[in-house]
Amino acid sequence: MKSIFEVQYRGKNANTTEIEKMVKEDVKAKGVKISTIDTLNIYFTPETSSVYYVVTTKDGESINNDEPLNVE
């Protein structure tokens, strides 16, 4: 089974797969290897198309973004 999960708000679509990909690219740009991630929490605010995240690595380090990522 293939499923697609999109958030629709005020005429805009936000694909959750694309949001996750965008977050992972930002995390990698900060020098974090994806294989070291234990949890990845993603928060999407549809009113502003802003994405925030909190990563916890397997060794307990916490990484987040202070400035939002924007969904277009």
ChimeraX attribute file (.defattr): number of C-alpha atoms within 10 A of each C-alpha:
attribute: neighborCount
match mode: 1-to-1
recipient: residues
	/A:1	2
	/A:2	3
	/A:3	5
	/A:4	7
	/A:5	9
	/A:6	14
	/A:7	11
	/A:8	11
	/A:9	11
	/A:10	7
	/A:11	5
	/A:12	13
	/A:13	14
	/A:14	17
	/A:15	14
	/A:16	15
	/A:17	12
	/A:18	12
	/A:19	19
	/A:20	16
	/A:21	11
	/A:22	15
	/A:23	22
	/A:24	18
	/A:25	13
	/A:26	16
	/A:27	21
	/A:28	11
	/A:29	10
	/A:30	12
	/A:31	8
	/A:32	16
	/A:33	12
	/A:34	13
	/A:35	8
	/A:36	13
	/A:37	17
	/A:38	13
	/A:39	13
	/A:40	18
	/A:41	12
	/A:42	15
	/A:43	12
	/A:44	19
	/A:45	12
	/A:46	16
	/A:47	8
	/A:48	10
	/A:49	16
	/A:50	15
	/A:51	20
	/A:52	17
	/A:53	20
	/A:54	16
	/A:55	22
	/A:56	16
	/A:57	18
	/A:58	12
	/A:59	9
	/A:60	11
	/A:61	11
	/A:62	13
	/A:63	15
	/A:64	17
	/A:65	15
	/A:66	8
	/A:67	9
	/A:68	16
	/A:69	17
	/A:70	14
	/A:71	18
	/A:72	8
